[in-house]
């Protein structure tokens, strides 16, 4: 064994450095506060603030509200399409937002909800186009609604344009992304 170095008993051979004092204010503690867990400290008088409870996921309510928004959006889109001669497919983003908001806000960050938002937004656009076409044909020909609704899908397929595919893409992508963005953390 070798002999111990000078100062091995805890004393250092280095010169002492200056002591550092903090200029930060003392942390605020309530009068008479004693840290919890210390031996002999009374527990009374210490009331920690309750932690915020995480919000429950309300998936059923979110899906119900989104379905109602889809139907209301389809009715509004169909009524607007019946009144306007030109294409109003750019309103697909409004349908996507109407469906995505309740899904994201009520449903939280579920992995199921963004694809469901995309499907519901596209469904709202489809129902709105079918309703708009039915209302327009009833107004022009006076054909009863029952006959028009029976033939609505073949007439809709015959009347589609390539730009409608872009509007469905807007609805699907908008429904997916807006649902994901409006999702509140749980």
Secondary structure, 3 states (H helix, E strand, C coil): CCCCCCCCCCCCCCCCCCCCCCCCCCCCCCCCCCCCCCCCCCCCCCCCCCCCCCCCCCHHHHHHHHHHHHHHHHHHHHHHHHHCCCCCHHHHHHHHHHHHHHHHHHHCCCHHHHHHHHHHHHHHHHHHHHHHHHHHHHHHHCCCHHHHHHCHHHHHHHCCCHHHHHHHHHHHHHHHHHHHHHCCCC
